Amino acid sequence: MKRALTASLAAALLASAAALAQSPDNPTLFERYALKVQKNPALGKLAEAPPGGLEKLKWMVGMWDATSRRYATPSVPERVQKGTRKTSYELKGWWLASIDDIGDLKAASLITEDPYSQKFARLFLSSWGGGLARPMISSNGWQDGNIGFEGAIVLFGEPVNVRLRISKADDNTYYEVWEEKVNEDQIVPVFELKLTRQKPKPAPAK
């Protein structure tokens, strides 16, 4: 009896799914995409190669010395920690991945460009939280040595609206400044990372 009921439920679900897929009023994601590709075949090729926008950030690849600075407030003192960042292209060039080991901050961030909207997105996970984060989005992309991301993340169990500005000083130095939107009228800088490219290690003597 139980086996027969399970089979009946499975058949009903398959029938419902088939009916939904066949309904012109309820096209699935892939059906909608297929219709767009029919009208514009170039869309179908966007997922075949890494997004070109990431080429603008290839200077970030490498090993970096990292200095973090939590800005002082009237009730919280400044805090400075030192460590490293390793940045590399992953998934055949689709993502720019950074791994941070800076004191008690252990973090991973991923940057990519959505080939369809041509907007950059950044994901952030860390020992301070961030697992419930949505991607931070950059509306303007890389311009004049700067890129900015905005979004809502969770740190130390607290939801925060943040803005991240990445600024290139030169080929061997760049900064990340985190700002928090504490209310509708006030945005406060709260945290900074200074990244300095590590010098190549000398080859071992023979």
Backbone as CSV, one residue per row, in Angstrom:
resi,resn,N_x,N_y,N_z,CA_x,CA_y,CA_z,C_x,C_y,C_z
1,MET,0.832,-1.200,0.000,0.000,0.000,0.000,0.876,1.263,0.000
2,LYS,1.901,1.265,0.913,2.791,2.411,1.006,3.541,2.640,-0.291
3,ARG,3.993,1.517,-0.917,4.724,1.638,-2.179,3.823,2.191,-3.276
4,ALA,2.577,1.763,-3.300,1.630,2.234,-4.308,1.339,3.720,-4.132
5,LEU,1.213,4.171,-2.853,0.960,5.578,-2.580,2.137,6.441,-3.011
6,THR,3.357,5.957,-2.739,4.560,6.694,-3.139,4.626,6.838,-4.655
7,ALA,4.325,5.739,-5.348,4.341,5.777,-6.813,3.301,6.746,-7.348
8,SER,2.122,6.770,-6.725,1.065,7.678,-7.166,1.464,9.130,-6.973
9,LEU,2.081,9.425,-5.818,2.524,10.793,-5.562,3.598,11.221,-6.555
10,ALA,4.541,10.312,-6.844,5.597,10.625,-7.801,5.015,10.897,-9.183
11,ALA,4.052,10.090,-9.585,3.423,10.284,-10.888,2.685,11.614,-10.940
12,ALA,2.019,11.963,-9.841,1.288,13.228,-9.801,2.225,14.419,-9.900
13,LEU,3.374,14.336,-9.199,4.347,15.420,-9.257,4.924,15.577,-10.657
14,LEU,5.215,14.435,-11.304,5.749,14.499,-12.661,4.727,15.095,-13.620
15,ALA,3.485,14.708,-13.448,2.434,15.233,-14.320,2.278,16.733,-14.125
16,SER,2.341,17.194,-12.845,2.217,18.621,-12.568,3.377,19.396,-13.170
17,ALA,4.583,18.831,-13.018,5.757,19.495,-13.562,5.686,19.588,-15.079
18,ALA,5.240,18.506,-15.713,5.120,18.505,-17.169,4.082,19.516,-17.633
19,ALA,2.970,19.581,-16.906,1.920,20.516,-17.280,2.397,21.954,-17.133
20,LEU,3.153,22.219,-16.043,3.675,23.557,-15.831,4.655,23.939,-16.920
21,ALA,5.542,22.998,-17.259,6.542,23.276,-18.280,5.914,23.529,-19.637
22,GLN,4.792,22.893,-19.894,4.152,23.016,-21.193,3.234,24.227,-21.270
23,SER,2.990,24.876,-20.133,2.075,26.005,-20.129,2.784,27.256,-20.617
24,PRO,2.285,27.916,-21.655,2.925,29.136,-22.143,2.817,30.280,-21.145
25,ASP,1.910,30.163,-20.176,1.743,31.219,-19.180,2.737,31.104,-18.035
26,ASN,3.409,29.969,-17.923,4.348,29.753,-16.826,5.673,29.178,-17.334
27,PRO,6.369,29.893,-18.213,7.645,29.356,-18.717,8.692,29.311,-17.607
28,THR,9.524,28.285,-17.644,10.603,28.169,-16.661,11.737,29.124,-17.022
29,LEU,12.697,29.228,-16.101,13.878,30.063,-16.338,14.558,29.692,-17.633
30,PHE,14.756,28.381,-17.858,15.489,27.941,-19.046,14.676,28.161,-20.314
31,GLU,13.359,28.091,-20.206,12.524,28.385,-21.374,12.594,29.867,-21.729
32,ARG,12.554,30.705,-20.695,12.647,32.149,-20.951,13.998,32.500,-21.562
33,TYR,15.064,31.862,-21.043,16.399,32.116,-21.569,16.509,31.641,-23.021
34,ALA,15.926,30.470,-23.306,15.972,29.942,-24.675,15.295,30.892,-25.654
35,LEU,14.206,31.503,-25.238,13.515,32.461,-26.102,14.397,33.686,-26.366
36,LYS,15.120,34.130,-25.327,16.009,35.276,-25.515,17.142,34.947,-26.476
37,VAL,17.687,33.715,-26.358,18.783,33.306,-27.229,18.308,33.193,-28.671
38,GLN,17.075,32.757,-28.855,16.528,32.691,-30.216,16.513,34.075,-30.860
39,LYS,16.184,35.091,-30.065,16.118,36.446,-30.587,17.502,37.083,-30.698
40,ASN,18.416,36.663,-29.791,19.764,37.231,-29.788,20.769,36.120,-29.518
41,PRO,21.228,35.414,-30.559,22.136,34.273,-30.373,23.414,34.609,-29.606
42,ALA,23.830,35.866,-29.607,25.058,36.246,-28.902,24.934,36.010,-27.400
43,LEU,23.728,36.050,-26.866,23.535,35.803,-25.439,23.983,34.396,-25.057
44,GLY,23.796,33.459,-25.963,24.152,32.076,-25.674,25.638,31.848,-25.535
45,LYS,26.450,32.793,-25.994,27.905,32.638,-25.929,28.523,33.318,-24.707
46,LEU,27.707,34.072,-23.965,28.254,34.804,-22.820,28.755,33.879,-21.718
47,ALA,28.168,32.692,-21.615,28.565,31.761,-20.549,29.687,30.823,-20.986
48,GLU,30.228,31.022,-22.190,31.244,30.107,-22.700,32.662,30.511,-22.328
49,ALA,32.866,31.746,-21.895,34.212,32.221,-21.554,34.116,33.155,-20.365
50,PRO,35.199,33.269,-19.575,35.180,34.169,-18.425,34.848,35.602,-18.839
51,PRO,34.190,36.344,-17.957,33.830,37.726,-18.283,35.052,38.595,-18.508
52,GLY,34.997,39.398,-19.532,36.149,40.224,-19.899,36.486,41.281,-18.868
53,GLY,35.489,41.694,-18.068,35.734,42.750,-17.096,36.758,42.402,-16.049
54,LEU,36.932,41.110,-15.767,37.903,40.702,-14.749,39.340,40.988,-15.160
55,GLU,39.576,41.186,-16.461,40.926,41.525,-16.919,41.415,42.824,-16.277
56,LYS,40.472,43.717,-15.959,40.847,44.990,-15.353,41.384,44.811,-13.933
57,LEU,41.131,43.637,-13.330,41.558,43.401,-11.955,42.705,42.398,-11.856
58,LYS,43.314,42.052,-12.982,44.348,41.018,-12.947,45.579,41.454,-12.165
59,TRP,45.780,42.757,-11.985,46.902,43.253,-11.195,46.781,42.822,-9.727
60,MET,45.590,42.407,-9.281,45.394,41.991,-7.894,45.952,40.596,-7.623
61,VAL,46.233,39.836,-8.667,46.723,38.465,-8.483,48.109,38.491,-7.848
62,GLY,48.314,37.636,-6.834,49.619,37.540,-6.197,49.512,37.413,-4.690
63,MET,50.658,37.490,-4.029,50.738,37.435,-2.572,50.931,38.850,-2.028
64,TRP,50.176,39.165,-0.975,50.183,40.510,-0.418,50.394,40.464,1.097
65,ASP,51.152,41.428,1.612,51.168,41.680,3.044,49.961,42.558,3.359
66,ALA,49.245,42.202,4.414,47.997,42.893,4.729,48.064,43.499,6.132
67,THR,47.639,44.739,6.234,47.502,45.405,7.527,46.061,45.867,7.666
68,SER,45.367,45.355,8.673,43.982,45.764,8.911,43.944,46.802,10.021
69,ARG,43.008,47.716,9.908,42.863,48.771,10.907,41.381,48.989,11.204
70,ARG,40.990,48.659,12.420,39.649,49.013,12.869,39.709,50.434,13.409
71,TYR,38.927,51.326,12.815,38.995,52.721,13.210,38.469,52.913,14.637
72,ALA,39.103,53.818,15.357,38.680,54.125,16.720,37.365,54.899,16.708
73,THR,36.551,54.664,17.736,35.316,55.416,17.977,35.360,55.905,19.430
74,PRO,34.394,56.697,19.861,34.400,57.139,21.261,34.379,55.994,22.275
75,SER,33.899,54.812,21.865,33.809,53.712,22.834,34.636,52.484,22.465
76,VAL,35.216,52.451,21.260,36.009,51.299,20.809,37.367,51.797,20.338
77,PRO,38.470,51.252,20.880,39.802,51.727,20.472,40.189,51.214,19.091
78,GLU,41.169,51.864,18.495,41.726,51.394,17.238,42.370,50.027,17.445
79,ARG,42.271,49.201,16.437,42.899,47.882,16.506,43.596,47.601,15.183
80,VAL,44.875,47.230,15.244,45.670,46.941,14.050,46.130,45.497,14.101
81,GLN,45.953,44.788,12.983,46.432,43.417,12.865,47.173,43.268,11.537
82,LYS,48.122,42.330,11.510,48.900,42.107,10.295,48.788,40.653,9.864
83,GLY,48.879,40.438,8.553,48.798,39.085,8.027,49.067,39.088,6.538
84,THR,48.404,38.196,5.826,48.646,38.036,4.390,47.347,37.853,3.620
85,ARG,47.435,38.123,2.336,46.347,37.825,1.392,46.944,37.138,0.169
86,LYS,46.273,36.087,-0.279,46.647,35.415,-1.521,45.485,35.546,-2.500
87,THR,45.753,36.090,-3.680,44.708,36.308,-4.681,45.061,35.563,-5.954
88,SER,44.075,34.872,-6.517,44.306,34.087,-7.740,43.001,33.965,-8.515
89,TYR,43.141,33.686,-9.810,41.972,33.346,-10.618,41.591,31.895,-10.348
90,GLU,40.295,31.639,-10.198,39.804,30.290,-9.961,38.695,29.957,-10.955
91,LEU,38.380,28.667,-11.032,37.336,28.176,-11.947,37.580,28.671,-13.375
92,LYS,38.821,28.457,-13.825,39.216,28.781,-15.199,39.007,30.255,-15.542
93,GLY,39.222,31.094,-14.545,39.169,32.528,-14.799,37.842,33.188,-14.544
94,TRP,36.861,32.430,-14.028,35.542,33.003,-13.793,35.467,33.812,-12.512
95,TRP,36.328,33.494,-11.542,36.297,34.186,-10.256,37.701,34.653,-9.886
96,LEU,37.767,35.819,-9.259,38.996,36.302,-8.648,38.852,36.061,-7.149
97,ALA,39.630,35.131,-6.618,39.475,34.690,-5.231,40.613,35.217,-4.372
98,SER,40.271,35.735,-3.190,41.269,36.211,-2.227,41.074,35.486,-0.907
99,ILE,42.174,34.991,-0.341,42.165,34.319,0.957,42.978,35.160,1.930
100,ASP,42.332,35.590,3.023,42.978,36.453,4.014,43.262,35.681,5.300
101,ASP,44.455,35.877,5.841,44.831,35.357,7.154,45.454,36.526,7.908
102,ILE,44.606,37.265,8.636,45.021,38.516,9.262,44.573,38.497,10.724
103,GLY,45.454,38.079,11.608,45.069,37.976,13.010,43.907,37.023,13.180
104,ASP,42.843,37.486,13.846,41.681,36.618,14.031,40.695,36.700,12.865
105,LEU,41.059,37.432,11.817,40.222,37.504,10.621,40.709,36.476,9.598
106,LYS,39.916,35.451,9.395,40.165,34.451,8.354,39.030,34.608,7.353
107,ALA,39.351,35.011,6.147,38.290,35.399,5.223,38.576,34.933,3.808
108,ALA,37.486,34.795,3.049,37.563,34.497,1.624,36.600,35.424,0.897
109,SER,37.076,36.017,-0.169,36.205,36.866,-0.987,36.331,36.452,-2.441
110,LEU,35.235,36.570,-3.148,35.168,36.198,-4.556,34.585,37.362,-5.347
111,ILE,35.269,37.733,-6.417,34.785,38.792,-7.298,34.595,38.221,-8.693
112,THR,33.477,38.548,-9.308,33.248,38.175,-10.697,32.438,39.279,-11.366
113,GLU,32.271,39.158,-12.671,31.414,40.071,-13.412,30.270,39.266,-14.009
114,ASP,29.053,39.693,-13.732,27.884,39.058,-14.337,27.887,39.412,-15.827
115,PRO,28.076,38.430,-16.709,28.204,38.762,-18.133,26.911,39.314,-18.737
116,TYR,25.785,39.080,-18.069,24.509,39.523,-18.632,24.168,40.951,-18.225
117,SER,24.430,41.301,-16.956,24.176,42.675,-16.514,25.419,43.545,-16.632
118,GLN,26.600,42.889,-16.782,27.892,43.574,-16.832,28.159,44.361,-15.552
119,LYS,27.674,43.828,-14.435,27.952,44.405,-13.127,28.863,43.456,-12.353
120,PHE,29.773,44.029,-11.572,30.638,43.225,-10.725,29.894,42.830,-9.454
121,ALA,30.200,41.642,-8.947,29.625,41.165,-7.696,30.738,40.632,-6.817
122,ARG,30.582,40.780,-5.495,31.600,40.327,-4.541,30.924,39.575,-3.406
123,LEU,31.392,38.367,-3.148,30.944,37.567,-2.022,32.012,37.581,-0.941
124,PHE,31.584,37.596,0.322,32.533,37.679,1.431,32.114,36.719,2.543
125,LEU,33.031,35.839,2.934,32.813,34.906,4.043,34.000,35.022,4.985
126,SER,33.744,34.988,6.298,34.856,35.176,7.216,34.569,34.577,8.583
127,SER,35.628,34.533,9.411,35.490,34.090,10.791,34.683,35.086,11.614
128,TRP,34.463,36.286,11.074,33.624,37.281,11.736,32.157,37.151,11.325
129,GLY,31.872,36.199,10.471,30.518,36.038,9.953,30.504,36.307,8.458
130,GLY,29.342,36.586,7.943,29.206,36.856,6.515,28.564,35.708,5.760
131,GLY,28.328,34.577,6.446,27.748,33.433,5.761,26.332,33.656,5.275
132,LEU,25.666,34.650,5.868,24.304,34.960,5.435,24.281,36.123,4.451
133,ALA,25.445,36.477,3.949,25.541,37.648,3.088,24.976,37.388,1.701
134,ARG,24.417,38.431,1.143,24.104,38.444,-0.279,25.268,39.106,-1.010
135,PRO,25.418,38.857,-2.291,26.531,39.485,-3.002,26.435,41.004,-2.933
136,MET,27.575,41.645,-2.724,27.644,43.099,-2.838,27.832,43.428,-4.319
137,ILE,27.138,44.452,-4.774,27.095,44.758,-6.201,27.799,46.083,-6.477
138,SER,28.525,46.113,-7.584,29.125,47.350,-8.073,28.361,47.810,-9.302
139,SER,27.810,49.002,-9.226,27.015,49.507,-10.347,27.868,50.164,-11.419
140,ASN,29.041,50.676,-11.036,29.850,51.456,-11.973,31.088,50.732,-12.479
141,GLY,31.441,49.580,-11.870,32.610,48.843,-12.326,33.909,49.546,-11.968
142,TRP,34.982,49.141,-12.629,36.318,49.665,-12.353,36.521,50.966,-13.120
143,GLN,36.728,52.062,-12.383,36.910,53.365,-13.018,37.990,54.148,-12.297
144,ASP,38.958,54.639,-13.039,39.997,55.522,-12.505,40.680,54.947,-11.265
145,GLY,40.974,53.635,-11.300,41.680,53.017,-10.193,40.831,52.721,-8.975
146,ASN,39.520,52.736,-9.130,38.626,52.497,-8.001,37.441,51.626,-8.413
147,ILE,36.920,50.891,-7.432,35.671,50.171,-7.629,34.953,50.143,-6.280
148,GLY,33.650,50.324,-6.305,32.870,50.327,-5.074,31.777,49.268,-5.115
149,PHE,31.564,48.626,-3.977,30.510,47.618,-3.829,29.577,48.035,-2.694
150,GLU,28.297,47.704,-2.829,27.337,47.970,-1.768,26.478,46.740,-1.555
151,GLY,26.047,46.546,-0.297,25.174,45.409,-0.020,24.932,45.250,1.467
152,ALA,24.177,44.214,1.801,23.852,43.892,3.190,24.531,42.579,3.554
153,ILE,25.317,42.595,4.650,25.985,41.388,5.103,25.725,41.215,6.599
154,VAL,26.177,40.099,7.141,26.021,39.816,8.565,27.408,39.591,9.162
155,LEU,27.786,40.391,10.153,29.061,40.253,10.844,28.811,40.208,12.345
156,PHE,29.459,39.261,13.020,29.276,39.076,14.462,27.801,38.904,14.814
157,GLY,27.046,38.317,13.885,25.620,38.103,14.112,24.768,39.334,13.895
158,GLU,25.382,40.450,13.459,24.660,41.700,13.266,24.480,41.990,11.776
159,PRO,23.251,42.223,11.317,23.074,42.645,9.921,23.530,44.081,9.740
160,VAL,24.321,44.318,8.706,24.828,45.668,8.457,24.732,45.987,6.973
161,ASN,24.429,47.241,6.677,24.476,47.744,5.310,25.845,48.383,5.110
162,VAL,26.601,47.877,4.155,27.984,48.306,4.007,28.272,48.798,2.598
163,ARG,29.318,49.590,2.527,29.881,50.025,1.247,31.381,49.765,1.310
164,LEU,31.901,49.103,0.308,33.320,48.778,0.235,33.934,49.503,-0.949
165,ARG,35.009,50.245,-0.681,35.733,50.938,-1.740,37.129,50.331,-1.865
166,ILE,37.472,49.872,-3.060,38.800,49.349,-3.353,39.513,50.377,-4.223
167,SER,40.671,50.850,-3.734,41.402,51.907,-4.435,42.836,51.470,-4.678
168,LYS,43.279,51.563,-5.925,44.637,51.187,-6.307,45.544,52.400,-6.205
169,ALA,46.567,52.310,-5.338,47.542,53.396,-5.235,48.583,53.276,-6.343
170,ASP,49.111,52.058,-6.535,50.031,51.760,-7.622,50.017,50.249,-7.819
171,ASP,50.917,49.735,-8.661,50.889,48.302,-8.962,51.205,47.434,-7.751
172,ASN,51.743,48.027,-6.694,52.171,47.238,-5.533,51.442,47.593,-4.237
173,THR,50.462,48.465,-4.305,49.745,48.883,-3.110,48.288,49.190,-3.451
174,TYR,47.386,48.693,-2.631,45.994,49.122,-2.752,45.302,49.056,-1.395
175,TYR,44.130,49.668,-1.322,43.404,49.797,-0.070,41.966,49.305,-0.234
176,GLU,41.438,48.757,0.851,40.011,48.474,0.960,39.490,49.245,2.174
177,VAL,38.479,50.053,1.972,37.866,50.793,3.068,36.402,50.390,3.172
178,TRP,36.037,49.895,4.361,34.660,49.479,4.634,33.937,50.611,5.354
179,GLU,32.746,50.933,4.878,31.916,51.953,5.488,30.557,51.346,5.848
180,GLU,30.014,51.778,6.967,28.691,51.290,7.396,27.667,52.410,7.299
181,LYS,26.511,52.057,6.738,25.386,52.997,6.712,24.615,52.816,8.017
182,VAL,24.888,53.687,8.994,24.292,53.527,10.317,22.866,54.057,10.384
183,ASN,22.519,54.987,9.484,21.140,55.430,9.333,20.993,56.015,7.937
184,GLU,19.833,56.532,7.631,19.566,57.005,6.270,20.459,58.169,5.860
185,ASP,20.972,58.908,6.849,21.727,60.120,6.528,23.207,60.034,6.875
186,GLN,23.657,58.898,7.406,25.026,58.842,7.889,25.725,57.561,7.466
187,ILE,26.879,57.711,6.807,27.747,56.595,6.431,29.094,56.813,7.116
188,VAL,29.554,55.806,7.868,30.734,55.952,8.707,31.807,54.958,8.286
189,PRO,33.057,55.402,8.006,34.150,54.449,7.756,34.484,53.698,9.037
190,VAL,34.574,52.364,8.953,34.775,51.562,10.157,36.010,50.667,10.110
191,PHE,36.515,50.357,8.896,37.572,49.348,8.798,38.357,49.574,7.523
192,GLU,39.663,49.275,7.592,40.536,49.490,6.439,41.528,48.339,6.307
193,LEU,41.806,47.980,5.078,42.884,47.041,4.768,43.875,47.739,3.848
194,LYS,45.158,47.645,4.200,46.209,48.095,3.290,46.930,46.861,2.790
195,LEU,47.002,46.692,1.471,47.646,45.539,0.845,48.905,45.995,0.131
196,THR,50.035,45.366,0.477,51.323,45.667,-0.148,51.881,44.387,-0.763
197,ARG,52.187,44.439,-2.048,52.643,43.235,-2.742,53.958,42.729,-2.141
198,GLN,54.000,41.426,-1.898,55.226,40.842,-1.376,56.292,40.801,-2.472
199,LYS,57.521,41.038,-2.055,58.617,40.965,-3.009,58.949,39.494,-3.286
200,PRO,59.316,39.180,-4.528,59.662,37.784,-4.849,60.804,37.298,-3.969
201,LYS,60.679,36.060,-3.519,61.749,35.485,-2.713,62.931,35.117,-3.593
202,PRO,64.148,35.371,-3.111,65.326,35.023,-3.932,65.427,33.510,-4.152
203,ALA,65.911,33.149,-5.296,66.080,31.730,-5.587,67.117,31.124,-4.665
204,PRO,66.897,29.896,-4.211,67.875,29.250,-3.320,69.219,29.069,-3.997
205,ALA,70.251,29.251,-3.219,71.611,29.101,-3.765,71.864,27.647,-4.125
206,LYS,72.550,27.451,-5.231,72.856,26.091,-5.678,74.147,25.617,-5.036
